[in-house]
Amino acid sequence: MKWYQRAFLKVYVPLWALWFRLGRRPLSRLADRFRPHLPLPPRRFDSPESFARWWREHTRWRSDPLKGAFDVIASLAYAQWQWREKGVFEDDCDGLAYVAAQHVRLFADGGRCYVVTLLLNPFDFSSLWEGLQMGAHVLCIFPYRGRWYVLSNNEIFPQTWATFSEALEENPYTRGHTILWYEVRDPHMSLLAVNAPPEGEVYLTRQASGGGEKVGIADASRRDDVMT
């Protein structure tokens, strides 16, 4: 990587991370006060496949206002209003991921469902302009019957993975790109981890010294900057 690319990323990553950590949630709450609502509970599905079929037919990606500069997250009540009025929920990646999480948590293993905001290296793309447009993204990642699934916009990828980390790094959207930064939140937007899997989701093993006993080691998700 050239020096000017490293210099750019030293500004690019902290600015985006600051916005995602501190700016997006308050602005979303403010914007939601001026949107119509239909306070209905999420629909229930019995598997990722049945949810994926319904989700594809009833959602559509649409950029936030000002070509995405007005970056706010849609609430479930606003999505329900859109479904009643026009039969389809339109939003960008973060709104789609958060609303999907409200449904997915009802059938995911143990209700474990994570909304992951990530930054990919924009210089990994064919052009910097494409990288700036595609580098910031939000996914919904969840386990079902021991396998990990990834939802991106209005699609659940057909592949599944053994761990959260594999799902994050090897899904079709992120594979082949460097993840510079990511944060993990629950369906209620509470922050769980930064640059680490949610606590307890990765369980490594090591050989205890002097014997063959396997000892569990918690993943490095216990960090000073993790908020619940």
Helices and strands as residue ranges (DSSP letters): H 3-18, I 19-23, H 24-32, H 48-58, E 59-61, H 76-86, E 89-91, H 93-104, G 109-111, E 114-120, G 122-124, H 128-134, E 136-144, E 147-152, E 155-156, H 164-170, E 179-185, E 191-194, E 203-207, E 214-218
